[in-house]
Amino acid sequence: MNSRDAIIFNKKGVISKRLVMVITSVLVLLTFVYFGLQLYLISIAKKNVNQFISYAKPYMDIKYKNVRVELFKTMTYIDSVEVNFPGSNEHLQIQNIALHSFDYANKPPHYMNIAFNGIDLNKTGSILNNKEVKKLGYSNVKGQLAMNYKYMKETQDLSLEQFNIKIHEMGSININFLLSNFNIEQNNYLTALLSLMATSINRANISYTDDSLMQRLMVAAANEKGTDVDNLKKEIISELNNVVKDKDAEFERKIVTPVRNFIEKPNRIAITIKPAKPVQIKDINNINNPDELIKMLNLTVEN
């Protein structure tokens, strides 16, 4: 046994007390560093959260019970949130708000990645708290809203990577787009409207992913008609096939396959806009012919 091994093992081959003390000291030190860093990050997070709440103040009043930080994900959670809206008696209970990133330097923020998790949608007056929704078999409805965008001031591009609304067990809608010549820093409605007219759409996509809502709606519609779901689907598809027989139904013929697929097996359907070159919103307003508009935007439907 050489001198290095002697530091680790004693004569009986047992790990030495010196090594145990070193390991223990390192573990204690790491524990103190971890919790010290946690406390430091939480103190910073609370300041940022209060700043975030002040940003939101004109639109909503936010109260919360706790702030926590996931150290290795650099993510801040605001737990047990209550949101009140100005001029309304209604309020939302939210399990937590996850702040992935937020621009505290600019107003309005030039970037934001945020999620509202566990939104209670069972309050009286909620659009999802009515007899029709309950007839479909939904109760204790929870929702989630996530938004992730970035604004590039130099190029005036606004990239919305995600605007997702998910109703648990029902389905989710997701929107993303890229706009150019968009000025996010407008001070009044008139200049904002004029700026919006000059904004160009580079691309856009809206998709719906079904969990069970479409299936349950079909069951309800079939029961009302005194038939079953398979026959109801056949009727709808038959009507679609009649529509595309029209010689002027060029666009309908292009989208009939994904629409039929969605009816037969509700899963996902998406509308995509991807023009050959950016299209200004004012030009869209000037078009009255739907077919011309579809061609200009290069609008497609897919699963």
Helices and strands as residue ranges (DSSP letters): H 3-8, H 17-56, E 61-63, E 66-70, E 75-84, E 91-102, E 111-120, H 131-135, E 142-152, E 157-167, E 171-180, H 189-198, E 200-210, H 213-225, H 229-243, H 250-264, E 268-273, E 279-280, H 281-285, H 290-297, E 299-302
